[in-house]
Amino acid sequence: MSGRDVLVVGGGISGASFAFHAARAGRKVLLVEKSERVGGCMNSIRSDSGYWFELGAHTCYNSYGALLELIEASGQMENLVPRGKPVLRFLDGDQPVRGKNLGLLVKLFGKLEILCALPKWFAAKPSGLSVRDYYSRLVGPRNYARVLGPMLSAVPSQCADDFPSDMLFKKRERRKDVMRSFTVEGGLNAIVEALVAHENIEVRTACTANQVTRLPDGFRVELDDGSSVETGLLALAVPPNAVARLLSEASLDLAEQARKLDTVEVDSLGFSVDADRSNLPYATFFIPLADCFYSAVTRDVVPDPNRRAFAFHFRPGLTREERLARAETVVGVKRTDMSDLQERRITLPSPTIGHEQVVREIDSLLKGDSLAITGNWFAGLSIEDCALRSQSEWTRVGG
Ligand SMILES: Cc1cc2nc3c(=O)[nH]c(=O)nc-3n(C[C@H](O)[C@H](O)[C@H](O)COP(=O)(O)OP(=O)(O)OC[C@H]3O[C@@H](n4cnc5c(N)ncnc54)[C@H](O)[C@@H]3O)c2cc1C
């Protein structure tokens, strides 16, 4: 058994942000992460040549104020790389539809349906409505089902129909001194790596936290290597189903609330190819109108003269063979052309109407507790939502 000021469970951006706040306040932090690497959904694949692409998150914006504060504090501002103009294309079967971005969206919409929906534009409010209900009012149900629904599902890499509509996009203040959209050298994972490199943080990867027990002055957490850690302050930065399991003995009320929140699994597959192998036009996102994947994201906005890379985010239930075959057909390459092939199953929150109420309940149960819970399932799924949640949880329990 070992003791620590702060134990953080989960090494994604939420856990790393929380650990960094604690570490720079002078606390000794242990961060445990189930997989072999930190980063979670921020998963940059790097080859020996220096080429990299993203299997997970790919873009940050100058509206990510809480994240930028952490980037600055960890000395990474000079590593920011501007991203080129995002280009969105639709795929109809195996073929890209001609055109791009907003122009293409307008071209694909049924015009009569849009005209009929126009009068509702002024009265429609997103609050309390699902994504499907709100956007169907704006563009008509058929336009939503055929075009806008697939596009909005590409954003969270899962069917977004039942999401609370005000959770998908948020207006935030932009920092004028920072490029509008950016990544960092070596990919976004470098942000997490730099945060947990703080001298007060010890990272243990390939280490799963199994069970939390409350002690009179803190917590004991059992790890899967048979050891346990005692800590005065515990932060859980894992998906809601993992929180429910970890707290099933220590906090029945919190576990019960976390269990109410749905999660989905997404199978991501990524690879790079020689630039001249694929005939797919330049694009940041390929959105299929109806297919077995939600989106294919590219490395095109940080171009490389020699290589291109694609990351597909598949619906659950396909075999590996089916995923590979579909990627081969869409990109127009053979398996033997693929380098840096990577596959990963990720757990994502899948919020529905009522999510906000459960989160409020969790926050009210946490009042006065030295337990922090953070993650991409509080205010929203974006990296900034994670950084903001970790910041406010740190302020509550340790600041
Ligand atoms: C494909 C994709 C693309 C995205 N693109 C963008 C984007 O461009 N911009 C943007 O802002 N957002 C994007 N997002 C969203 C954003 O990246 C994620 O919501 C965010 O990174 C989640 O961070 P997190 O730390 O909350 O969770 P995660 O990244 O899921 O981290 C949780 C970590 O906890 C670990 N863990 C779980 N259980 C245990 C346990 N018992 N013990 C120890 N460790 C455990 C997991 O292995 C994982 O590493 C994207 C998401 C995906 C999936």
PDBQT file of the ligand as one rigid body, heavy atoms in Angstrom, charges set to zero:
ROOT
HETATM    1  C1  LIG A 401     -13.021  10.318 -32.707  1.00  0.00    +0.000 C 
HETATM    2  C2  LIG A 401     -13.135  11.525 -31.828  1.00  0.00    +0.000 A 
HETATM    3  C3  LIG A 401     -12.836  12.782 -32.329  1.00  0.00    +0.000 A 
HETATM    4  C4  LIG A 401     -12.940  13.896 -31.506  1.00  0.00    +0.000 A 
HETATM    5  N1  LIG A 401     -12.579  15.111 -32.004  1.00  0.00    +0.000 NA
HETATM    6  C5  LIG A 401     -12.570  16.183 -31.183  1.00  0.00    +0.000 A 
HETATM    7  C6  LIG A 401     -12.059  17.425 -31.637  1.00  0.00    +0.000 A 
HETATM    8  O1  LIG A 401     -11.566  17.517 -32.760  1.00  0.00    +0.000 OA
HETATM    9  N2  LIG A 401     -12.096  18.489 -30.790  1.00  0.00    +0.000 N 
HETATM   10  C7  LIG A 401     -12.612  18.391 -29.532  1.00  0.00    +0.000 A 
HETATM   11  O2  LIG A 401     -12.648  19.403 -28.811  1.00  0.00    +0.000 OA
HETATM   12  N3  LIG A 401     -13.084  17.211 -29.056  1.00  0.00    +0.000 NA
HETATM   13  C8  LIG A 401     -13.055  16.111 -29.846  1.00  0.00    +0.000 A 
HETATM   14  N4  LIG A 401     -13.488  14.917 -29.376  1.00  0.00    +0.000 N 
HETATM   15  C9  LIG A 401     -13.959  14.814 -27.997  1.00  0.00    +0.000 C 
HETATM   16  C10 LIG A 401     -12.817  14.787 -26.982  1.00  0.00    +0.000 C 
HETATM   17  O3  LIG A 401     -11.642  14.343 -27.590  1.00  0.00    +0.000 OA
HETATM   18  C11 LIG A 401     -13.125  13.842 -25.816  1.00  0.00    +0.000 C 
HETATM   19  O4  LIG A 401     -14.421  14.064 -25.313  1.00  0.00    +0.000 OA
HETATM   20  C12 LIG A 401     -12.113  14.042 -24.692  1.00  0.00    +0.000 C 
HETATM   21  O5  LIG A 401     -10.797  13.897 -25.177  1.00  0.00    +0.000 OA
HETATM   22  C13 LIG A 401     -12.415  13.052 -23.573  1.00  0.00    +0.000 C 
HETATM   23  O6  LIG A 401     -11.455  13.185 -22.548  1.00  0.00    +0.000 OA
HETATM   24  P1  LIG A 401     -11.681  12.491 -21.134  1.00  0.00    +0.000 P 
HETATM   25  O7  LIG A 401     -10.406  12.570 -20.407  1.00  0.00    +0.000 OA
HETATM   26  O8  LIG A 401     -12.899  13.038 -20.467  1.00  0.00    +0.000 OA
HETATM   27  O9  LIG A 401     -12.056  10.975 -21.445  1.00  0.00    +0.000 OA
HETATM   28  P2  LIG A 401     -11.140   9.842 -22.181  1.00  0.00    +0.000 P 
HETATM   29  O10 LIG A 401     -10.295  10.468 -23.200  1.00  0.00    +0.000 OA
HETATM   30  O11 LIG A 401     -12.135   8.814 -22.567  1.00  0.00    +0.000 OA
HETATM   31  O12 LIG A 401     -10.214   9.358 -20.992  1.00  0.00    +0.000 OA
HETATM   32  C14 LIG A 401     -10.652   8.484 -19.990  1.00  0.00    +0.000 C 
HETATM   33  C15 LIG A 401      -9.467   7.597 -19.671  1.00  0.00    +0.000 C 
HETATM   34  O13 LIG A 401      -9.787   6.809 -18.524  1.00  0.00    +0.000 OA
HETATM   35  C16 LIG A 401      -9.200   5.527 -18.694  1.00  0.00    +0.000 C 
HETATM   36  N5  LIG A 401      -9.887   4.620 -17.774  1.00  0.00    +0.000 N 
HETATM   37  C17 LIG A 401     -11.173   4.175 -17.844  1.00  0.00    +0.000 A 
HETATM   38  N6  LIG A 401     -11.450   3.387 -16.786  1.00  0.00    +0.000 NA
HETATM   39  C18 LIG A 401     -10.329   3.341 -16.032  1.00  0.00    +0.000 A 
HETATM   40  C19 LIG A 401      -9.987   2.696 -14.794  1.00  0.00    +0.000 A 
HETATM   41  N7  LIG A 401     -10.867   1.945 -14.112  1.00  0.00    +0.000 N 
HETATM   42  N8  LIG A 401      -8.716   2.839 -14.303  1.00  0.00    +0.000 NA
HETATM   43  C20 LIG A 401      -7.794   3.616 -14.963  1.00  0.00    +0.000 A 
HETATM   44  N9  LIG A 401      -8.077   4.248 -16.140  1.00  0.00    +0.000 NA
HETATM   45  C21 LIG A 401      -9.324   4.115 -16.652  1.00  0.00    +0.000 A 
HETATM   46  C22 LIG A 401      -9.414   5.222 -20.165  1.00  0.00    +0.000 C 
HETATM   47  O14 LIG A 401      -8.517   4.227 -20.625  1.00  0.00    +0.000 OA
HETATM   48  C23 LIG A 401      -9.156   6.593 -20.797  1.00  0.00    +0.000 C 
HETATM   49  O15 LIG A 401      -7.809   6.751 -21.185  1.00  0.00    +0.000 OA
HETATM   50  C24 LIG A 401     -13.375  13.765 -30.171  1.00  0.00    +0.000 A 
HETATM   51  C25 LIG A 401     -13.689  12.492 -29.661  1.00  0.00    +0.000 A 
HETATM   52  C26 LIG A 401     -13.551  11.382 -30.477  1.00  0.00    +0.000 A 
HETATM   53  C27 LIG A 401     -13.829  10.034 -29.895  1.00  0.00    +0.000 C 
ENDROOT
TORSDOF 0
